[in-house]
Amino acid sequence: MISRRRGAAAVSSKQAGRAFIGSFTSAGGQGVTVAAVDRETGKLTVIGSTEAVPDPSFLVLGPGADALYAVSEVADGAAAAFDITGDLPQPLGGTRAVGGSSPTHLALADGYLITANYGSGSVTALPVRADGSLGAATSVLRHEGSGPHTARQHAPHAHQVLPDPSGSWVLSVDLGTDSVRICALDASTGTLRLHGETALRPGTGPRHLAFHPSGTHAYVLNELEPTVTVCRWDAAAGVLEPVGETLVVPEEVAADLTAAVYPSEVVVSCDGRFLWAASRGHDSIAVIALDGTGEKASLVTTVSCGGHWPRDLTLDPTGRWLYAANERSGNVSWFAVDPTTGIPRHEGSLDVPAASCVIFG
């Protein structure tokens, strides 16, 4: 089902950037919402939306910016492609089963769409055809293991998948096993092969990671403890090495055992000087300063996320604006980033029910 809001025709997506916002249709979301972006003010204005796929909780843009891909975070997990050459996304071929349950993340790598399947603890590769549509899954790599948090870590839970900056490896972050797996993708067959696994501190529950612009370090945001783990990354060997942890909330909040804090997303500035991390419950965005090497991280401050339960955090392509998708308050907030301090200043908000992620085209 495709809809257009009244007055949206006055907004030309050809004259401004576009944002694509994923949401949970099962919680009242409108599927994939398209918004025009004012690059000078950061403001978002809705163009329209499509509910063609249930629970498109995470999105990724195709390399030619003419296709959009979404997970369908349902029990019988799937992925879908959309043609975005017009104002509103149009389904591009049918949805494809991922051979796993509740996919929460996806990424493009070497001609394939890779999904992280949280419910089944697996990672799936699907070929991207010449027209941008998806083929049937070519590989499903299942994770193994568990962690000490019995309620959340009784089994593997792959939460994110991401190619490294060199393009040689695909990394999958597993909340259930307290580890990050490094995989190789055979582009000729679409087969994923486990190359190595990095163990993180037990019980931290790693959720997402982001790379430093230099490609020499990665930052793993943990969900079960409010910390980010700094790691060295050796692209030649495909080895990830933890070297330290930094809090993403104030010490008194982290020490309060009654406080429900669940970090969700981590973003690194284009110049590598700052890292931002969103935390649900505390409803904050942490500002973390990075040293010149990218190896030392220190918490500067936290600011309000502009809503409740920030599930995603994204920089716009200019690096000037930071956006938070606040799932439970149903809005996307935008912030002007101070280039000197890295501190975001709240500038506005757009109502988007059950918002789960924001990407830019």
C-alpha positions in Angstrom: 0.0 0.0 0.0 1.4 3.4 -1.0 0.2 6.7 0.4 1.0 10.4 0.0 0.3 13.0 2.6 -1.7 16.0 1.7 0.5 18.8 0.4 3.5 16.6 -0.1 3.4 17.2 -3.9 4.7 20.7 -3.2 8.0 19.1 -2.0 10.2 18.2 -4.8 12.6 15.3 -4.0 14.6 16.4 -7.1 15.5 19.8 -5.5 16.5 18.4 -2.1 18.1 15.4 -0.6 16.0 12.5 0.5 15.7 10.5 3.7 14.2 7.0 4.0 12.8 6.1 7.4 12.1 2.5 8.4 9.4 1.7 11.0 7.5 -1.1 12.7 4.2 -1.6 11.0 3.2 -3.9 13.8 3.4 -1.0 16.2 1.6 1.5 14.0 4.4 2.5 11.7 3.8 3.4 8.1 6.5 1.1 6.7 9.1 3.0 4.6 8.6 6.8 4.8 10.3 9.1 2.3 11.1 12.7 3.4 12.7 15.6 1.6 15.8 17.0 3.4 16.7 20.6 3.6 20.5 20.5 3.7 20.7 24.0 5.2 18.4 23.5 8.2 18.3 19.7 8.5 14.5 19.8 8.3 12.6 16.8 7.1 9.3 17.0 5.2 7.3 13.9 4.4 6.7 13.1 0.8 4.9 9.8 1.3 5.2 6.2 2.5 4.7 2.6 1.6 3.6 -0.4 3.7 4.5 -2.9 1.0 6.7 -4.9 3.5 5.8 -5.6 7.1 8.2 -4.2 9.8 11.0 -2.8 7.5 13.0 -2.0 10.6 16.4 -1.4 8.8 17.2 -0.1 5.4 20.2 0.3 3.1 20.7 2.2 -0.1 21.8 0.6 -3.3 25.2 1.6 -4.8 23.6 3.5 -7.7 21.1 5.3 -5.4 18.3 4.0 -7.5 17.4 1.0 -5.3 16.6 0.6 -1.6 16.7 -2.6 0.4 14.8 -3.5 3.6 14.6 -6.3 6.1 11.2 -7.6 7.1 11.8 -8.1 10.8 9.2 -10.9 11.3 9.4 -14.5 12.5 9.7 -15.8 9.0 12.3 -13.3 8.0 12.6 -11.7 4.6 14.3 -9.0 2.6 12.9 -6.7 -0.1 14.1 -4.4 -2.8 12.5 -1.1 -3.9 12.9 1.1 -7.0 13.4 4.6 -5.7 13.9 6.5 -9.0 10.5 8.1 -8.4 9.2 10.1 -5.5 7.9 7.0 -3.6 9.5 3.5 -3.4 8.0 0.8 -5.6 8.5 -2.9 -5.0 11.3 -4.3 -7.2 10.6 -8.0 -7.6 9.2 -10.1 -4.7 10.4 -10.4 -1.2 13.0 -13.1 -0.5 13.2 -15.4 2.5 16.4 -15.1 4.4 16.3 -18.6 5.9 16.3 -17.1 9.4 14.0 -15.3 11.8 13.7 -11.6 12.7 16.4 -10.0 10.6 17.5 -6.8 12.2 20.1 -5.4 9.9 21.5 -5.6 6.4 24.4 -4.5 4.3 25.6 -4.7 0.7 28.9 -6.5 -0.1 30.4 -7.5 -3.4 27.1 -7.8 -5.3 25.2 -9.4 -2.4 22.8 -8.3 0.2 23.8 -9.7 3.6 21.2 -9.9 6.5 21.8 -10.4 10.2 19.0 -12.6 11.6 18.6 -11.9 15.3 16.0 -14.6 16.1 17.9 -17.5 14.5 21.4 -16.2 15.1 22.5 -16.4 11.5 23.8 -14.4 8.6 22.4 -14.7 5.1 23.6 -13.8 1.6 21.2 -12.9 -1.3 22.5 -12.0 -4.8 21.6 -8.6 -6.1 20.5 -8.9 -9.8 21.4 -6.5 -12.6 18.0 -4.8 -12.2 18.4 -4.3 -8.5 16.0 -7.1 -7.5 17.0 -9.9 -5.1 17.7 -13.5 -6.0 17.2 -16.5 -3.6 19.6 -16.9 -0.7 22.9 -18.5 -1.6 24.3 -19.0 1.9 23.1 -19.1 5.5 25.9 -19.1 8.0 24.7 -20.0 11.5 26.3 -18.7 14.6 27.0 -20.9 17.7 27.3 -20.2 21.4 25.7 -18.4 24.2 26.4 -15.9 27.0 26.0 -15.5 30.8 22.8 -13.3 30.6 20.3 -16.1 30.6 17.3 -14.1 29.5 19.0 -12.5 26.5 22.0 -14.7 25.7 20.6 -18.3 25.8 21.5 -18.6 22.1 23.2 -16.7 19.3 21.6 -13.4 18.2 23.2 -11.8 15.2 22.3 -8.1 15.4 24.4 -6.3 12.8 26.3 -7.2 9.6 28.8 -4.8 8.0 31.6 -5.0 5.4 34.9 -3.6 6.6 36.4 -0.5 4.9 38.8 -2.6 2.8 35.9 -4.6 1.3 37.7 -7.8 2.1 35.6 -9.0 5.1 32.1 -9.0 6.4 31.7 -8.6 10.2 28.7 -9.8 12.1 28.0 -8.6 15.7 26.3 -11.2 17.9 24.6 -10.0 21.1 23.9 -13.6 22.3 27.5 -14.9 22.1 29.4 -11.7 23.2 31.5 -11.8 20.0 32.1 -10.4 16.6 32.6 -12.9 13.7 34.8 -12.1 10.7 33.6 -13.7 7.5 34.8 -14.0 3.9 32.3 -13.8 1.1 33.0 -15.8 -2.1 31.5 -13.5 -4.8 31.5 -16.2 -7.4 29.2 -18.5 -5.4 27.7 -16.2 -2.7 29.0 -18.4 0.0 29.9 -17.0 3.5 32.8 -18.6 5.3 33.8 -18.0 8.9 37.4 -16.6 9.0 37.6 -15.8 12.7 35.8 -14.8 15.9 36.7 -12.1 18.4 35.4 -12.7 22.0 34.3 -9.6 23.9 33.8 -9.3 27.7 31.1 -11.8 28.8 27.7 -10.3 29.4 28.3 -7.1 27.5 25.9 -8.0 24.7 27.5 -6.4 21.6 24.9 -4.9 19.3 26.4 -2.7 16.5 29.9 -1.5 15.5 31.3 1.4 13.4 34.7 1.9 11.9 37.1 4.8 12.2 37.6 6.7 8.9 41.2 5.5 8.9 40.0 1.9 8.9 42.4 0.9 11.7 39.9 0.9 14.5 36.3 -0.2 15.2 34.0 0.7 18.0 31.6 -2.0 19.2 28.5 -0.7 21.1 27.2 -3.0 23.8 23.5 -3.3 24.6 23.6 -5.2 27.9 26.1 -2.9 29.5 26.3 0.8 28.6 29.8 0.7 27.1 31.6 0.9 23.8 34.5 -1.4 23.2 37.4 0.1 21.3 39.1 -2.4 19.0 42.1 -2.4 16.6 41.3 -3.7 13.2 43.9 -5.4 11.0 42.3 -5.6 7.5 45.2 -7.5 6.0 44.8 -10.4 8.5 41.1 -10.0 9.2 41.7 -9.7 12.9 39.7 -7.5 15.5 41.5 -6.9 18.8 39.7 -5.3 21.8 41.9 -2.7 23.6 39.5 -0.9 26.0 36.0 0.1 27.0 34.4 3.5 27.6 31.0 4.3 29.2 28.3 5.9 27.1 26.3 7.2 30.1 27.5 9.0 33.2 29.1 6.8 35.9 26.2 7.3 38.3 23.8 6.0 35.7 25.9 3.0 34.8 26.3 2.2 38.5 22.5 2.3 39.2 21.3 -1.3 38.9 17.7 -0.1 38.7 18.3 2.0 35.6 17.2 0.4 32.4 19.8 1.5 29.8 20.1 -0.2 26.4 22.5 1.4 23.9 21.4 1.0 20.3 23.6 2.7 17.7 27.1 4.1 17.3 28.3 6.7 14.7 31.8 8.1 14.0 32.3 11.6 12.7 33.8 12.0 9.2 37.0 13.4 10.6 37.4 10.7 13.2 37.4 13.1 16.1 34.1 12.1 17.7 31.9 9.2 18.3 28.2 9.4 19.1 26.1 6.6 20.8 22.4 6.4 21.4 21.0 4.8 24.5 17.4 3.8 25.0 15.9 4.1 28.5 18.4 6.9 29.3 17.1 8.4 26.1 20.4 10.1 25.4 23.1 10.6 22.8 26.6 10.3 24.2 29.4 12.5 22.8 32.7 10.7 23.0 36.0 12.3 22.0 38.6 10.2 20.1 42.3 10.9 20.1 44.4 11.3 17.0 45.0 7.6 16.7 41.4 6.6 17.2 42.4 4.3 20.1 41.6 6.4 23.1 37.9 7.3 23.8 36.5 9.6 26.5 33.0 10.5 27.4 32.5 14.3 27.0 28.7 14.6 27.8 25.3 13.3 27.0 22.4 15.2 25.5 18.7 14.3 25.2 17.7 12.3 22.1 14.7 14.5 21.5 12.3 11.7 22.2 11.9 8.3 23.8 13.7 5.0 22.9 16.3 6.1 20.2 16.7 2.9 18.1 18.9 4.5 15.5 21.4 7.3 15.0 22.6 8.6 11.6 24.8 11.4 10.2 23.6 13.1 7.0 26.1 13.0 4.1 27.5 16.4 4.9 28.3 15.4 8.5 26.6 18.6 9.8 23.4 17.0 11.0 22.7 14.1 13.3 19.4 12.3 13.3 17.8 10.1 16.0 14.9 7.7 15.2 13.0 7.6 18.4 10.9 4.4 18.3 8.5 4.7 21.2 7.8 8.5 21.0 7.3 8.1 17.2 9.5 10.8 15.9 12.8 11.6 14.2 14.8 14.4 15.7 17.7 16.3 14.1 20.6 18.0 15.6 23.2 20.5 14.4 26.7 19.1 15.2 29.2 21.6 16.7 32.3 21.0 14.6 34.6 22.0 17.5 33.0 20.2 20.5 31.1 17.5 18.7 28.0 18.3 20.9 24.7 18.0 19.0 22.1 20.8 19.4 18.5 19.9 18.9 16.9 21.7 16.0 13.7 20.0 15.1 11.6 16.8 15.0 9.2 15.0 12.6 6.4 12.7 13.7 7.1 9.2 12.3 5.2 6.4 14.3 7.4 3.6 15.5 10.5 5.0 13.7 13.4 2.5 13.7 16.1 3.8 11.3 17.0 6.7 9.0 19.2 6.6 5.9 20.0 9.2 3.2 19.8 9.1 -0.6 
